[in-house]
Amino acid sequence: MERKADVLIIGSGLAGIFTALNIDPKFHCIMIAKERLQDSNSMLAQGGIAAELNDDPILHESHFEDTLKAGSYLNEKAAVSYLVDHANEAIGRMIELGVRFDTDENNHYLLTKEGGHSHRRILHSGGDASGFNTTTSLTDTLRGRKNIQIIENTIAIQLIQNSSGKCIGAYVLEGDDLHYPIFAKSVVLATGGIGSVYGSTTNDLSATGDGIGMAKRMGAKLRGMEFVQFHPTALHSEENKSRRRFLITEALR
């Protein structure tokens, strides 16, 4: 058995879903989810999204500087600049795809000022449940796309290379015993982080760094591996036997 697609997306969090929704519908796309589609870190994310919804160069520069400062000036400046200058466009696209952000009685976006930011530029969707609401909204849109095939409970095991070293797909395990290759003209790794390699985590336990491992085995150069995002406040309970901990909001701290 084998499957074929124009694009294979490995991972089903917000990054993978947003990528799939921005691919031209004339191309056949396969997305694999390690567990259920709704099981991802994106569903658990709290807080909001930082974006200057304007073309004001002064505010953009402020967002740029705030981001560098928060990153101890170790950030890749080109990436930060791209993020700041394209945030408005990305938010607009999310709205087109069905995401709704919190507004006041006059239908103006409720922008907040949070840690590390010098201006009000944080959007929320359903208060602190922004991750759940944005990802759920985009998932609903995703399921309506006829060109996108979603395969759940499927883990990518190894990327496939041709004789020239180009990635042409991946070997996957669907369920417990169905092992086969998926061949694609383009492969996107949207596999998330490594929270689950630790003894306890607020991440979804499916975040085991698979994509990083597969990329390294294929010869990709890894960098910045010392930077691991974690949430500093979680609820510990002796009755909870899972390694996954309940995340406590920054507002409580």
C-alpha positions as CSV (number, residue, x, y, z in Angstrom):
1,M,0.0,0.0,0.0
2,E,1.1,3.6,-0.7
3,R,-0.5,7.0,-0.9
4,K,0.4,9.9,-3.1
5,A,-0.2,13.7,-2.9
6,D,1.1,17.0,-4.1
7,V,1.8,18.1,-0.6
8,L,2.3,16.0,2.6
9,I,1.9,18.0,5.9
10,I,3.2,16.1,8.9
11,G,1.5,17.6,12.0
12,S,-2.0,18.9,12.7
13,G,-1.6,21.9,15.0
14,L,-2.2,25.5,14.0
15,A,0.9,25.7,11.8
16,G,0.0,22.6,9.8
17,I,-3.7,23.6,9.5
18,F,-2.9,27.2,8.4
19,T,-0.4,25.9,5.9
20,A,-2.9,23.4,4.4
21,L,-5.6,26.1,4.1
22,N,-3.2,28.4,2.2
23,I,-2.3,25.8,-0.4
24,D,-4.0,26.3,-3.8
25,P,-7.1,24.0,-3.8
26,K,-6.1,22.6,-7.1
27,F,-3.3,20.6,-5.3
28,H,-4.1,17.4,-3.4
29,C,-2.9,17.7,0.2
30,I,-2.5,14.9,2.8
31,M,-2.3,15.9,6.4
32,I,-1.4,13.3,9.1
33,A,-2.3,13.7,12.7
34,K,-0.4,11.6,15.3
35,E,-3.5,11.3,17.4
36,R,-6.9,12.9,16.8
37,L,-7.0,16.2,14.9
38,Q,-8.0,18.0,18.0
39,D,-5.0,16.8,20.1
40,S,-2.3,19.4,19.7
41,N,-0.5,22.1,21.7
42,S,-2.3,24.7,19.7
43,M,-5.6,23.6,21.3
44,L,-4.0,24.2,24.7
45,A,-2.5,27.6,24.0
46,Q,-3.6,30.4,26.3
47,G,-3.1,34.2,26.0
48,G,-3.3,36.0,22.7
49,I,-1.6,36.9,19.5
50,A,0.6,40.0,19.1
51,A,0.0,42.0,16.0
52,E,0.1,45.6,15.0
53,L,-3.1,46.0,12.8
54,N,-1.7,49.0,10.9
55,D,1.1,50.3,8.7
56,D,2.5,52.7,11.3
57,P,6.3,52.4,11.0
58,I,6.8,53.7,14.5
59,L,4.5,51.1,16.1
60,H,6.1,48.4,13.9
61,E,9.5,49.4,15.1
62,S,8.3,49.3,18.7
63,H,7.0,45.8,18.2
64,F,10.3,44.8,16.6
65,E,12.3,46.2,19.5
66,D,10.0,44.7,22.2
67,T,10.4,41.3,20.6
68,L,14.2,41.6,20.4
69,K,14.3,42.7,24.1
70,A,12.1,39.8,25.2
71,G,14.5,37.5,23.3
72,S,17.6,39.0,25.0
73,Y,18.6,40.2,21.5
74,L,19.5,36.6,20.5
75,N,16.6,36.6,17.9
76,E,17.2,36.3,14.2
77,K,16.4,39.9,13.2
78,A,15.2,39.0,9.7
79,A,12.6,36.6,11.1
80,V,11.4,39.1,13.7
81,S,11.1,41.8,11.1
82,Y,9.0,39.4,8.8
83,L,6.8,38.5,11.7
84,V,6.1,42.1,12.7
85,D,5.5,43.4,9.2
86,H,3.3,40.5,8.1
87,A,1.3,40.0,11.3
88,N,-1.6,42.2,10.1
89,E,-1.8,40.2,6.9
90,A,-1.8,36.9,8.8
91,I,-4.6,38.0,11.1
92,G,-6.6,39.2,8.2
93,R,-6.2,35.8,6.5
94,M,-7.3,34.0,9.7
95,I,-10.4,36.1,9.9
96,E,-11.1,35.2,6.2
97,L,-10.9,31.5,7.2
98,G,-13.4,31.8,10.0
99,V,-11.5,32.9,13.1
100,R,-13.3,35.5,15.3
101,F,-11.4,37.7,17.6
102,D,-12.8,39.5,20.7
103,T,-14.4,42.9,20.1
104,D,-16.1,45.6,22.1
105,E,-19.7,46.9,21.8
106,N,-18.6,49.0,18.8
107,N,-17.1,46.0,17.0
108,H,-13.5,47.3,17.6
109,Y,-10.9,44.7,18.5
110,L,-10.1,44.4,22.2
111,L,-6.4,44.8,22.2
112,T,-4.5,44.3,25.5
113,K,-1.0,45.2,26.7
114,E,0.8,42.2,28.1
115,G,4.2,41.3,29.4
116,G,7.1,42.4,27.2
117,H,4.9,44.8,25.1
118,S,5.0,48.5,25.2
119,H,1.7,49.0,23.4
120,R,-1.7,47.4,23.2
121,R,-1.4,44.9,20.4
122,I,-2.6,41.5,21.8
123,L,-5.7,40.0,20.2
124,H,-7.7,37.3,22.0
125,S,-10.3,34.8,20.8
126,G,-12.6,33.8,23.6
127,G,-10.5,35.4,26.3
128,D,-7.6,33.1,27.4
129,A,-8.8,30.2,25.3
130,S,-7.4,31.8,22.1
131,G,-5.5,28.6,21.1
132,F,-8.6,26.5,21.3
133,N,-10.9,28.9,19.5
134,T,-8.6,29.8,16.7
135,T,-7.5,26.2,16.1
136,T,-11.1,24.9,16.3
137,S,-12.4,27.5,13.8
138,L,-9.7,26.7,11.3
139,T,-10.3,23.0,11.8
140,D,-13.9,23.4,10.9
141,T,-12.8,25.2,7.7
142,L,-10.2,22.5,7.0
143,R,-12.7,19.7,7.1
144,G,-14.7,21.4,4.4
145,R,-11.8,21.5,1.9
146,K,-12.2,18.7,-0.6
147,N,-8.5,18.8,-1.7
148,I,-7.3,18.1,1.9
149,Q,-7.2,14.5,3.1
150,I,-6.9,14.1,6.9
151,I,-5.5,10.9,8.3
152,E,-5.7,10.6,12.0
153,N,-3.9,8.3,14.5
154,T,-0.9,8.2,12.1
155,I,2.7,8.9,13.0
156,A,5.5,9.7,10.6
157,I,8.5,7.4,11.2
158,Q,11.1,8.3,8.6
159,L,11.4,10.8,5.7
160,I,12.0,9.4,2.3
161,Q,14.9,10.6,0.1
162,N,15.5,10.1,-3.6
163,S,19.0,9.5,-5.1
164,S,19.6,13.3,-5.2
165,G,18.9,13.7,-1.5
166,K,15.5,15.4,-2.0
167,C,12.7,14.6,0.4
168,I,9.9,12.9,-1.5
169,G,7.7,11.7,1.3
170,A,7.6,9.8,4.5
171,Y,7.0,6.3,5.9
172,V,4.1,6.3,8.3
173,L,2.4,4.0,10.8
174,E,-1.4,4.3,10.8
175,G,-3.0,2.8,13.9
176,D,-1.0,0.0,15.3
177,D,0.0,-2.1,12.3
178,L,-0.6,-0.3,9.0
179,H,2.8,0.7,7.7
180,Y,3.2,2.4,4.3
181,P,4.9,5.3,2.4
182,I,3.2,8.5,1.4
183,F,4.9,10.1,-1.6
184,A,4.6,13.8,-2.2
185,K,6.1,16.6,-4.4
186,S,6.5,18.8,-1.3
187,V,6.7,17.8,2.4
188,V,6.0,20.2,5.3
189,L,7.2,19.4,8.8
190,A,4.8,21.0,11.3
191,T,5.4,18.6,14.1
192,G,5.7,21.0,17.1
193,G,8.0,20.9,20.0
194,I,9.6,18.5,22.5
195,G,7.6,19.1,25.8
196,S,6.8,15.5,26.3
197,V,10.5,14.4,26.6
198,Y,10.5,16.0,30.1
199,G,9.2,14.4,33.2
200,S,6.2,16.8,33.4
201,T,4.9,19.3,30.9
202,T,1.9,21.5,30.1
203,N,2.2,20.4,26.5
204,D,0.0,17.8,24.8
205,L,1.9,14.5,25.4
206,S,2.1,14.0,21.6
207,A,4.8,16.7,21.5
208,T,7.9,14.4,21.3
209,G,10.1,16.1,18.8
210,D,9.5,13.6,16.0
211,G,10.0,16.2,13.2
212,I,13.3,17.4,14.6
213,G,14.6,13.8,14.8
214,M,13.5,12.9,11.3
215,A,15.0,16.1,9.9
216,K,18.3,15.4,11.6
217,R,18.5,11.8,10.3
218,M,17.9,13.2,6.8
219,G,20.9,15.5,7.2
220,A,19.2,18.8,8.1
221,K,21.2,21.3,10.2
222,L,19.7,22.0,13.6
223,R,20.3,25.2,15.5
224,G,18.9,27.0,18.5
225,M,18.1,23.7,20.2
226,E,19.0,25.2,23.6
227,F,15.9,27.4,23.4
228,V,12.9,25.5,24.8
229,Q,9.7,27.2,25.5
230,F,8.0,26.2,28.7
231,H,5.2,27.6,30.9
232,P,6.6,28.4,34.4
233,T,3.4,27.8,36.3
234,A,1.4,24.6,36.4
235,L,-0.9,22.8,38.9
236,H,0.6,19.8,40.7
237,S,-1.7,17.2,42.1
238,E,-0.8,14.0,43.8
239,E,-4.0,12.4,42.3
240,N,-2.9,13.2,38.7
241,K,-0.9,10.2,37.4
242,S,-0.3,11.8,34.0
243,R,2.9,13.7,33.1
244,R,0.8,16.4,31.7
245,R,0.1,19.3,34.0
246,F,-2.7,21.8,34.0
247,L,-1.4,25.2,32.9
248,I,-2.1,28.1,35.2
249,T,-2.6,31.4,33.6
250,E,-0.1,34.3,33.7
251,A,-2.8,36.5,35.2
252,L,-2.8,34.4,38.4
253,R,1.0,34.9,38.8
